[in-house]
Each structure stands twice: as structure tokens, then as C-alpha cells.
């Protein structure tokens, strides 16, 4: 079952850590967001393989925007 990782706030995508095809574990960092000079890691909530990354470094995400899909 696919898990969608979504932004919890408006932020800039500071760094993309994971890549499509990477195997990730629960708690692994996928992307680092920056908001109000704070770095916020976006982590996998289950084990799986990254099927899609919907953001690039420098993008601005809104609350609820898709960041990644893990299966």
C-alpha cells in the first residue's frame, strides 16, 4: 500500500536527501524543509521504497502538498 508524505506547513525545500528507488526505513529523512530559519526534516513513516519525489530543492510547498510516495 502506497504511503503519501505531505507537507505539514508552508516551507521552502532546502535539501532533498532521498531519491526515487531508494529503500527507506521508518524515521529516515526524505527531505529537509526550511521555514523561519528552522530546518524541519520530513521523515518516512514506514519502511518501503521511494516511488515518487514531487519536490525539488528550492521549491516552495504549501500545507498538504505532496512531497513523496513510498510503497
PyMOL CGO cylinders between C-alpha atoms (Angstrom):
from pymol import cmd
from pymol.cgo import CYLINDER

trace = [
    CYLINDER, 0.00, 0.00, 0.00, 1.39, 3.39, -1.01, 0.3, 1, 1, 1, 1, 1, 1,
    CYLINDER, 1.39, 3.39, -1.01, 2.03, 5.98, 1.68, 0.3, 1, 1, 1, 1, 1, 1,
    CYLINDER, 2.03, 5.98, 1.68, 1.84, 9.64, 0.71, 0.3, 1, 1, 1, 1, 1, 1,
    CYLINDER, 1.84, 9.64, 0.71, 4.09, 12.04, 2.61, 0.3, 1, 1, 1, 1, 1, 1,
    CYLINDER, 4.09, 12.04, 2.61, 2.63, 15.55, 2.65, 0.3, 1, 1, 1, 1, 1, 1,
    CYLINDER, 2.63, 15.55, 2.65, 3.88, 18.94, 3.86, 0.3, 1, 1, 1, 1, 1, 1,
    CYLINDER, 3.88, 18.94, 3.86, 2.64, 19.94, 7.29, 0.3, 1, 1, 1, 1, 1, 1,
    CYLINDER, 2.64, 19.94, 7.29, 3.35, 23.66, 6.75, 0.3, 1, 1, 1, 1, 1, 1,
    CYLINDER, 3.35, 23.66, 6.75, 4.34, 26.27, 4.21, 0.3, 1, 1, 1, 1, 1, 1,
    CYLINDER, 4.34, 26.27, 4.21, 8.09, 25.98, 3.72, 0.3, 1, 1, 1, 1, 1, 1,
    CYLINDER, 8.09, 25.98, 3.72, 10.98, 26.01, 1.26, 0.3, 1, 1, 1, 1, 1, 1,
    CYLINDER, 10.98, 26.01, 1.26, 12.52, 22.71, 0.17, 0.3, 1, 1, 1, 1, 1, 1,
    CYLINDER, 12.52, 22.71, 0.17, 16.07, 23.19, 1.42, 0.3, 1, 1, 1, 1, 1, 1,
    CYLINDER, 16.07, 23.19, 1.42, 17.53, 19.77, 0.62, 0.3, 1, 1, 1, 1, 1, 1,
    CYLINDER, 17.53, 19.77, 0.62, 16.28, 16.56, -1.00, 0.3, 1, 1, 1, 1, 1, 1,
    CYLINDER, 16.28, 16.56, -1.00, 18.00, 13.65, 0.77, 0.3, 1, 1, 1, 1, 1, 1,
    CYLINDER, 18.00, 13.65, 0.77, 16.29, 10.60, -0.76, 0.3, 1, 1, 1, 1, 1, 1,
    CYLINDER, 16.29, 10.60, -0.76, 15.99, 9.61, -4.41, 0.3, 1, 1, 1, 1, 1, 1,
    CYLINDER, 15.99, 9.61, -4.41, 13.42, 7.61, -6.35, 0.3, 1, 1, 1, 1, 1, 1,
    CYLINDER, 13.42, 7.61, -6.35, 14.24, 3.92, -5.93, 0.3, 1, 1, 1, 1, 1, 1,
    CYLINDER, 14.24, 3.92, -5.93, 15.88, 4.33, -2.51, 0.3, 1, 1, 1, 1, 1, 1,
    CYLINDER, 15.88, 4.33, -2.51, 14.89, 1.84, 0.17, 0.3, 1, 1, 1, 1, 1, 1,
    CYLINDER, 14.89, 1.84, 0.17, 13.95, 3.73, 3.34, 0.3, 1, 1, 1, 1, 1, 1,
    CYLINDER, 13.95, 3.73, 3.34, 13.08, 2.74, 6.89, 0.3, 1, 1, 1, 1, 1, 1,
    CYLINDER, 13.08, 2.74, 6.89, 10.63, 4.29, 9.32, 0.3, 1, 1, 1, 1, 1, 1,
    CYLINDER, 10.63, 4.29, 9.32, 12.22, 7.53, 10.54, 0.3, 1, 1, 1, 1, 1, 1,
    CYLINDER, 12.22, 7.53, 10.54, 14.64, 8.03, 7.62, 0.3, 1, 1, 1, 1, 1, 1,
    CYLINDER, 14.64, 8.03, 7.62, 14.85, 11.64, 6.39, 0.3, 1, 1, 1, 1, 1, 1,
    CYLINDER, 14.85, 11.64, 6.39, 13.48, 12.16, 2.88, 0.3, 1, 1, 1, 1, 1, 1,
    CYLINDER, 13.48, 12.16, 2.88, 13.58, 15.95, 2.54, 0.3, 1, 1, 1, 1, 1, 1,
    CYLINDER, 13.58, 15.95, 2.54, 14.63, 18.88, 4.72, 0.3, 1, 1, 1, 1, 1, 1,
    CYLINDER, 14.63, 18.88, 4.72, 12.32, 21.88, 4.70, 0.3, 1, 1, 1, 1, 1, 1,
    CYLINDER, 12.32, 21.88, 4.70, 13.24, 25.38, 5.84, 0.3, 1, 1, 1, 1, 1, 1,
    CYLINDER, 13.24, 25.38, 5.84, 10.75, 27.72, 7.45, 0.3, 1, 1, 1, 1, 1, 1,
    CYLINDER, 10.75, 27.72, 7.45, 11.51, 30.82, 9.51, 0.3, 1, 1, 1, 1, 1, 1,
    CYLINDER, 11.51, 30.82, 9.51, 15.23, 29.87, 9.52, 0.3, 1, 1, 1, 1, 1, 1,
    CYLINDER, 15.23, 29.87, 9.52, 14.47, 26.47, 11.05, 0.3, 1, 1, 1, 1, 1, 1,
    CYLINDER, 14.47, 26.47, 11.05, 15.30, 23.17, 9.37, 0.3, 1, 1, 1, 1, 1, 1,
    CYLINDER, 15.30, 23.17, 9.37, 12.44, 20.66, 9.52, 0.3, 1, 1, 1, 1, 1, 1,
    CYLINDER, 12.44, 20.66, 9.52, 13.15, 17.07, 8.47, 0.3, 1, 1, 1, 1, 1, 1,
    CYLINDER, 13.15, 17.07, 8.47, 10.38, 15.24, 6.63, 0.3, 1, 1, 1, 1, 1, 1,
    CYLINDER, 10.38, 15.24, 6.63, 10.70, 11.56, 7.51, 0.3, 1, 1, 1, 1, 1, 1,
    CYLINDER, 10.70, 11.56, 7.51, 9.36, 8.26, 6.22, 0.3, 1, 1, 1, 1, 1, 1,
    CYLINDER, 9.36, 8.26, 6.22, 6.58, 6.91, 8.41, 0.3, 1, 1, 1, 1, 1, 1,
    CYLINDER, 6.58, 6.91, 8.41, 7.04, 3.31, 7.27, 0.3, 1, 1, 1, 1, 1, 1,
    CYLINDER, 7.04, 3.31, 7.27, 9.57, 1.03, 5.59, 0.3, 1, 1, 1, 1, 1, 1,
    CYLINDER, 9.57, 1.03, 5.59, 9.49, 0.87, 1.80, 0.3, 1, 1, 1, 1, 1, 1,
    CYLINDER, 9.49, 0.87, 1.80, 10.87, 2.14, -1.50, 0.3, 1, 1, 1, 1, 1, 1,
    CYLINDER, 10.87, 2.14, -1.50, 10.59, 5.74, -2.66, 0.3, 1, 1, 1, 1, 1, 1,
    CYLINDER, 10.59, 5.74, -2.66, 8.32, 5.60, -5.73, 0.3, 1, 1, 1, 1, 1, 1,
    CYLINDER, 8.32, 5.60, -5.73, 7.96, 9.33, -6.35, 0.3, 1, 1, 1, 1, 1, 1,
    CYLINDER, 7.96, 9.33, -6.35, 9.50, 12.61, -5.22, 0.3, 1, 1, 1, 1, 1, 1,
    CYLINDER, 9.50, 12.61, -5.22, 7.19, 15.50, -6.00, 0.3, 1, 1, 1, 1, 1, 1,
    CYLINDER, 7.19, 15.50, -6.00, 9.57, 18.31, -4.94, 0.3, 1, 1, 1, 1, 1, 1,
    CYLINDER, 9.57, 18.31, -4.94, 12.95, 19.71, -5.94, 0.3, 1, 1, 1, 1, 1, 1,
    CYLINDER, 12.95, 19.71, -5.94, 15.41, 21.79, -3.95, 0.3, 1, 1, 1, 1, 1, 1,
    CYLINDER, 15.41, 21.79, -3.95, 14.27, 25.42, -3.95, 0.3, 1, 1, 1, 1, 1, 1,
    CYLINDER, 14.27, 25.42, -3.95, 10.56, 24.62, -4.35, 0.3, 1, 1, 1, 1, 1, 1,
    CYLINDER, 10.56, 24.62, -4.35, 8.00, 26.18, -2.02, 0.3, 1, 1, 1, 1, 1, 1,
    CYLINDER, 8.00, 26.18, -2.02, 5.43, 23.79, -0.59, 0.3, 1, 1, 1, 1, 1, 1,
    CYLINDER, 5.43, 23.79, -0.59, 2.06, 24.65, 0.88, 0.3, 1, 1, 1, 1, 1, 1,
    CYLINDER, 2.06, 24.65, 0.88, 0.43, 22.76, 3.74, 0.3, 1, 1, 1, 1, 1, 1,
    CYLINDER, 0.43, 22.76, 3.74, -0.92, 19.49, 2.34, 0.3, 1, 1, 1, 1, 1, 1,
    CYLINDER, -0.92, 19.49, 2.34, 1.27, 19.41, -0.80, 0.3, 1, 1, 1, 1, 1, 1,
    CYLINDER, 1.27, 19.41, -0.80, 2.60, 16.00, -1.82, 0.3, 1, 1, 1, 1, 1, 1,
    CYLINDER, 2.60, 16.00, -1.82, 6.29, 15.53, -1.05, 0.3, 1, 1, 1, 1, 1, 1,
    CYLINDER, 6.29, 15.53, -1.05, 6.87, 11.82, -1.68, 0.3, 1, 1, 1, 1, 1, 1,
    CYLINDER, 6.87, 11.82, -1.68, 5.21, 8.44, -2.19, 0.3, 1, 1, 1, 1, 1, 1,
    CYLINDER, 5.21, 8.44, -2.19, 6.59, 5.31, -0.51, 0.3, 1, 1, 1, 1, 1, 1,
    CYLINDER, 6.59, 5.31, -0.51, 5.46, 1.76, -1.29, 0.3, 1, 1, 1, 1, 1, 1,
]
cmd.load_cgo(trace, "trace")
